Amino acid sequence: MTSPNARELAALVGCGDEWMCRSLETVFAERGFSVTRAVSGKQALKLARRGGFDVLMLDERMDDLSGLEVCIALRDDPLFDHATPIVILSQSHTTLPSRYAAYAAGAWEYCHQPVDFDALFLKIGTFLRARQELAASQSTSLIDPSSGLLTTFGLQHLAEQLGARAVRNHEAFACLAFSPDEQPAEPGQRSTGEDEAGAFDDIAHMVLDQRRKSDVIAKTGELRLAILAPDTDAAGARLLVARLQRELDTSTKSTAGRGPRSTRLRAGYCAVSDLAAANLDLGELVHRAERALAHVLATGERDSVVSFDELPVS
């Protein structure tokens, strides 16, 4: 199979059966894929979340977590690249309920033994072409037109340059991820989607006004913001959140027409005192900050600022 983006394709094969896993590895390798094997559902989930794979092939029956359970966990993970095709393999004949369950879990394809690999790889080729076209369209813009902030692609583009400099100079570096929590001042009232969007606009404009020249700011989701902060350690990251919250409080009080509401920052961050010694690239730093933010959002707590290092070990 020819790579749609002129590089070697990567596949993750999750299967608890050693013979089956080796067989699938051979099939993918013959079609130009580099293959990473996972022997349990938990291992497959951990590897898939790290990213870098063009397709996932998961056995329906695996230890710890089944292929469907892995698929569901990835489907509900906001940080997983949902343009990655997932194929579920059943070692028994399929039924309509099992097929529907696989598709409901987020699988792109569901097949059973014996597998028609020619047909399967024709479908995978179609999936990958669509994925590449999506990536190409997203990469054409560095700036989000609605907010004036960098896009995720723009953030990644600048992160490579910033990371190289920080490693050479052994600089501290932090990434912070934010999301607004718009709360009414009166009990019993509820925030609406417009409230949250307004709160995000407030944060975006405030951060743009208050940022240092060295800070890089991007819109990473509908209501998510990320800041790459050079020469900033963990203590500096928390101070930055506190300063932004104070500025947001001030701007909210002085804004007319919004009603008596308060906006609190929910933030996750990852910071290192020496990027070179930490042996991390900035892409991983961003990923960890967003995972810390996802933990804050999942708990539902207000006024939360959580470091990736504080997250429970999964």
C-alpha positions as CSV (number, residue, x, y, z in Angstrom):
1,M,0.0,0.0,0.0
2,T,1.4,3.4,-1.0
3,S,1.6,5.9,1.8
4,P,-0.7,8.8,1.2
5,N,1.7,11.2,2.8
6,A,5.0,9.7,1.5
7,R,6.1,8.2,4.8
8,E,6.1,4.8,6.3
9,L,2.6,4.0,7.7
10,A,2.3,2.8,11.3
11,A,-0.1,0.3,12.6
12,L,-1.0,-0.8,16.1
13,V,-2.0,-4.5,16.4
14,G,-3.7,-5.4,19.7
15,C,-4.2,-9.1,20.1
16,G,-3.7,-11.5,23.0
17,D,-3.0,-14.6,20.8
18,E,0.7,-14.8,20.0
19,W,0.2,-16.7,16.7
20,M,-2.6,-14.4,15.6
21,C,-0.6,-11.3,16.5
22,R,2.4,-12.4,14.5
23,S,0.2,-13.3,11.6
24,L,-1.4,-9.8,11.6
25,E,2.0,-8.2,11.9
26,T,3.2,-10.0,8.8
27,V,0.2,-9.0,6.8
28,F,0.6,-5.3,7.7
29,A,4.3,-5.4,7.1
30,E,3.8,-6.9,3.7
31,R,1.7,-3.8,2.8
32,G,4.3,-1.3,3.9
33,F,3.3,-0.7,7.6
34,S,5.6,-0.6,10.5
35,V,3.9,-2.5,13.3
36,T,3.7,-2.2,17.0
37,R,2.2,-5.1,18.9
38,A,0.1,-4.9,22.1
39,V,-0.7,-8.1,24.0
40,S,-3.4,-6.7,26.3
41,G,-6.2,-4.2,26.1
42,K,-4.6,-1.9,28.6
43,Q,-1.4,-1.9,26.7
44,A,-3.2,-1.2,23.4
45,L,-5.1,1.7,25.0
46,K,-1.9,3.2,26.4
47,L,-0.1,3.0,23.1
48,A,-3.0,4.3,21.1
49,R,-3.4,7.3,23.4
50,R,0.3,8.2,22.7
51,G,-0.7,8.6,19.0
52,G,1.5,8.3,15.9
53,F,-0.5,5.4,14.4
54,D,-2.3,5.4,11.1
55,V,-4.6,2.5,11.8
56,L,-5.5,0.4,14.9
57,M,-6.3,-3.3,14.5
58,L,-7.8,-4.6,17.8
59,D,-8.9,-8.2,18.6
60,E,-12.4,-8.3,20.0
61,R,-11.1,-10.6,22.8
62,M,-8.1,-9.3,24.8
63,D,-7.0,-9.5,28.4
64,D,-7.9,-6.6,30.8
65,L,-9.9,-4.7,28.2
66,S,-11.7,-6.1,25.2
67,G,-11.2,-4.5,21.8
68,L,-14.6,-2.9,22.1
69,E,-13.8,-1.5,25.5
70,V,-10.6,0.0,24.1
71,C,-12.5,1.5,21.2
72,I,-15.1,3.1,23.6
73,A,-12.3,4.5,25.8
74,L,-10.7,6.1,22.7
75,R,-14.0,7.3,21.3
76,D,-14.6,9.2,24.6
77,D,-11.1,10.6,24.9
78,P,-11.0,14.2,23.7
79,L,-7.2,14.0,23.1
80,F,-7.3,11.0,20.8
81,D,-6.9,11.6,17.1
82,H,-10.4,10.5,16.0
83,A,-9.4,10.5,12.4
84,T,-7.4,7.3,13.1
85,P,-9.3,4.3,11.6
86,I,-10.0,1.5,14.1
87,V,-10.7,-2.1,12.9
88,I,-12.2,-4.6,15.3
89,L,-11.3,-8.3,14.6
90,S,-13.6,-11.1,15.8
91,Q,-12.2,-14.6,15.9
92,S,-15.7,-16.1,15.5
93,H,-18.5,-15.5,13.0
94,T,-20.1,-12.1,13.5
95,T,-23.8,-11.4,14.2
96,L,-25.7,-8.3,13.6
97,P,-25.8,-7.3,17.3
98,S,-22.0,-7.7,17.6
99,R,-21.4,-5.7,14.4
100,Y,-23.7,-2.9,15.6
101,A,-22.0,-2.9,19.0
102,A,-18.6,-2.5,17.2
103,Y,-19.8,0.4,15.1
104,A,-21.5,2.0,18.2
105,A,-18.2,1.8,20.0
106,G,-16.5,3.8,17.3
107,A,-15.0,1.1,15.1
108,W,-14.6,2.0,11.4
109,E,-14.7,-1.6,10.3
110,Y,-15.6,-5.0,11.9
111,C,-14.4,-8.2,10.4
112,H,-14.1,-11.9,11.3
113,Q,-12.0,-14.9,10.6
114,P,-11.1,-15.8,7.9
115,V,-10.3,-12.2,7.0
116,D,-10.5,-11.0,3.4
117,F,-7.4,-8.9,3.7
118,D,-7.5,-7.6,0.1
119,A,-10.9,-6.1,0.7
120,L,-9.9,-4.9,4.2
121,F,-6.8,-3.0,2.9
122,L,-8.8,-1.4,0.1
123,K,-11.1,0.0,2.8
124,I,-8.1,1.1,4.9
125,G,-6.6,2.8,1.9
126,T,-9.8,4.8,1.5
127,F,-9.9,5.7,5.2
128,L,-6.3,6.9,5.0
129,R,-6.8,9.0,2.0
130,A,-9.7,10.8,3.7
131,R,-7.6,11.2,6.8
132,Q,-4.8,12.8,4.8
133,E,-7.2,15.2,3.0
134,L,-8.5,16.3,6.4
135,A,-4.9,16.8,7.7
136,A,-4.0,18.8,4.5
137,S,-7.1,21.0,4.9
138,Q,-6.3,21.7,8.6
139,S,-2.7,22.4,7.9
140,T,-3.4,25.2,5.5
141,S,-4.2,27.7,8.2
142,L,-2.0,28.7,11.1
143,I,-4.5,31.2,12.6
144,D,-8.1,30.5,13.7
145,P,-10.1,33.2,11.9
146,S,-12.8,33.5,14.6
147,S,-10.4,34.1,17.5
148,G,-7.2,35.3,15.9
149,L,-5.3,32.7,17.9
150,L,-3.0,30.0,16.5
151,T,-4.6,26.7,15.5
152,T,-3.4,23.4,16.8
153,F,-1.3,23.1,13.6
154,G,0.1,26.5,14.2
155,L,1.0,25.6,17.7
156,Q,2.8,22.5,16.6
157,H,4.6,24.4,13.9
158,L,6.1,27.0,16.4
159,A,6.6,24.4,19.1
160,E,9.3,22.7,17.0
161,Q,11.3,26.0,16.8
162,L,10.8,26.9,20.5
163,G,11.6,23.4,21.7
164,A,14.9,23.3,19.8
165,R,16.0,26.7,21.3
166,A,14.9,25.7,24.9
167,V,16.8,22.4,24.7
168,R,20.0,24.2,23.5
169,N,19.7,26.7,26.4
170,H,18.5,24.2,29.0
171,E,15.5,26.4,29.7
172,A,12.5,25.8,31.9
173,F,9.3,25.4,29.9
174,A,5.6,25.1,30.7
175,C,2.5,24.4,28.8
176,L,-0.9,25.4,30.2
177,A,-4.3,24.4,29.0
178,F,-7.4,26.4,29.9
179,S,-11.2,26.1,29.7
180,P,-13.7,28.7,31.1
181,D,-16.3,27.8,33.8
182,E,-19.1,30.4,33.4
183,Q,-21.2,30.4,36.6
184,P,-24.2,32.6,37.3
185,A,-24.1,34.8,40.4
186,E,-27.7,33.9,41.4
187,P,-28.4,30.4,42.7
188,G,-30.6,28.3,40.5
189,Q,-29.5,29.9,37.2
190,R,-27.8,27.9,34.6
191,S,-25.0,28.8,32.2
192,T,-25.8,28.4,28.5
193,G,-23.6,27.7,25.5
194,E,-23.6,31.4,24.7
195,D,-22.4,32.1,28.2
196,E,-19.5,29.6,27.8
197,A,-18.6,31.0,24.4
198,G,-18.6,34.5,25.8
199,A,-16.4,33.4,28.6
200,F,-14.0,31.9,26.2
201,D,-13.9,35.1,24.1
202,D,-13.1,37.0,27.3
203,I,-10.3,34.7,28.2
204,A,-8.9,34.7,24.6
205,H,-8.8,38.5,24.5
206,M,-7.5,38.9,28.0
207,V,-4.6,36.4,27.4
208,L,-3.7,38.1,24.1
209,D,-3.5,41.4,26.0
210,Q,-1.6,40.0,29.0
211,R,0.8,37.6,27.3
212,R,4.6,38.1,27.3
213,K,6.2,38.4,23.9
214,S,7.7,35.0,24.2
215,D,4.4,33.2,25.0
216,V,2.6,31.2,22.2
217,I,-1.1,31.0,22.5
218,A,-3.4,28.7,20.5
219,K,-7.1,27.6,20.3
220,T,-7.0,23.8,20.8
221,G,-10.7,23.1,21.0
222,E,-14.1,24.8,20.9
223,L,-13.6,26.1,24.4
224,R,-10.0,25.3,25.1
225,L,-6.9,27.4,25.0
226,A,-3.2,26.5,25.3
227,I,-0.2,28.6,26.2
228,L,3.4,27.6,25.6
229,A,5.4,29.6,28.1
230,P,9.3,29.6,27.7
231,D,11.4,30.1,30.8
232,T,8.5,29.1,33.1
233,D,8.7,26.4,35.7
234,A,5.9,24.8,37.8
235,A,5.7,27.7,40.3
236,G,5.7,30.1,37.4
237,A,2.9,28.2,35.7
238,R,0.7,28.5,38.8
239,L,1.5,32.2,39.2
240,L,0.5,32.7,35.5
241,V,-2.9,31.1,36.1
242,A,-3.5,33.3,39.2
243,R,-2.5,36.4,37.3
244,L,-4.8,35.6,34.4
245,Q,-7.7,34.9,36.8
246,R,-7.2,38.3,38.5
247,E,-7.2,40.0,35.1
248,L,-10.3,38.1,34.1
249,D,-12.1,39.0,37.3
250,T,-11.3,42.7,36.6
251,S,-12.4,42.6,33.0
252,T,-15.6,40.7,33.9
253,K,-16.6,43.4,36.4
254,S,-16.0,46.1,33.9
255,T,-18.0,44.5,31.1
256,A,-21.5,45.7,30.7
257,G,-24.4,43.7,29.3
258,R,-23.2,40.3,30.3
259,G,-25.2,40.1,33.5
260,P,-24.1,39.2,37.0
261,R,-21.9,36.2,36.2
262,S,-18.4,35.1,37.1
263,T,-15.9,33.2,35.0
264,R,-13.4,30.9,36.6
265,L,-10.4,29.3,34.9
266,R,-10.1,25.6,34.9
267,A,-6.5,24.8,34.0
268,G,-4.1,21.9,33.6
269,Y,-0.4,22.3,33.1
270,C,2.9,20.5,32.6
271,A,6.2,22.2,33.5
272,V,9.8,21.2,33.6
273,S,12.8,23.1,35.0
274,D,15.1,22.0,32.2
275,L,13.6,20.8,28.9
276,A,16.8,19.1,27.8
277,A,17.1,17.1,31.0
278,A,13.4,16.2,31.0
279,N,13.9,14.5,27.6
280,L,10.5,15.7,26.4
281,D,9.5,17.5,23.2
282,L,6.9,20.3,23.4
283,G,4.3,18.2,21.7
284,E,4.4,15.8,24.6
285,L,4.3,18.8,27.0
286,V,1.1,20.1,25.3
287,H,-0.4,16.6,25.4
288,R,0.2,16.3,29.1
289,A,-1.2,19.7,29.9
290,E,-4.4,18.9,28.0
291,R,-4.7,15.6,29.8
292,A,-4.4,17.4,33.1
293,L,-7.1,19.8,31.9
294,A,-9.3,16.8,30.9
295,H,-9.0,15.5,34.4
296,V,-10.1,18.9,35.8
297,L,-13.1,18.9,33.5
298,A,-14.0,15.3,34.4
299,T,-14.1,16.1,38.1
300,G,-16.3,19.1,37.7
301,E,-14.5,21.0,40.4
302,R,-14.2,24.8,40.2
303,D,-11.1,26.9,40.7
304,S,-9.0,23.8,39.8
305,V,-5.5,24.0,38.6
306,V,-3.9,20.6,38.2
307,S,-0.4,19.6,37.2
308,F,0.1,16.5,35.0
309,D,2.4,15.2,37.7
310,E,-0.5,15.3,40.2
311,L,-2.7,13.0,38.1
312,P,-3.5,9.6,39.5
313,V,-1.5,6.8,37.9
314,S,-3.8,4.8,35.6
